[in-house]
Structure formats: C-alpha cells, structure tokens
Amino acid sequence: MKRINIIVLITISLAACEPLHKGDGTSPASDGSAGGAQLFVDNCARCHQVTGQGGPAPGGLPAPDIRQLTKSPAELRQIIIFGFGKMPSFKDSISDAQISEIADYVAAQIERHAQYR
C-alpha cells in the first residue's frame, strides 16, 4: 500500500509540471493539461520508470534514462511512433495526439534535467 501511495504522489507531482514546449517546438499556451505526464506513466514508466531514470525493463533489457537524451520533440515523436532499438512502436496503441503529448512531456523533462547530461 505504501508503494502505491508513493507512485500516486510521484504521478501527481509529475502531472503538475507544465511542458516547456509544444510538438511544433513553440512554447505552449497555458492550458493546464497534464496529459503528457499521465500518458508517460501509463505507457512508458514500465520500462523508463515514473521518474524517467530508466533501468531494467521487462525481459532484463536496460531502458535509458530519458532525462539524458538530447532529442527534440519531433525526434521523440518519431521514436515513439516507430520504436528504437528494443523499444517497440506505439503507433498502433496510442493516438497521434497522445504521442505528441508524451514527446512534449519528455522534451520538458530533458530541459529540466540538464544536469544529467
């Protein structure tokens, strides 16, 4: 139960983060949307962890720390759509809009965590 509470707290904390740019590379209007954070938790945290730190993924393969990437939102969208290395494609499991929200969220995390690069 304690672990679930921690995960919920982290998810709420991540959801409160405002993305730093939109999928087209521009700054977002403040729409209060925290969809990218929740979509990341729902679709990516299984391998990349809720914090994005990466680590062992199912099957024992390592997932990279997303905070150390140097990718643009457009590049991130392509990775999510087509997959990369052992990462599967998500084009058939989530919408294009959701893919863009995740890419924007990850790009914001990359900018926020420059100390990891």
Secondary structure, 3 states (H helix, E strand, C coil): CHHHHHHHHHHHHHHCCCCCCCCCCCCCCCCCCCHHHHHHHHHCHHHHCCCCCCEECHHHCEECCHHHCCCCHHHHHHHHHHCECCECCCCCCCCHHHHHHHHHHHHHHHHHCHHHC
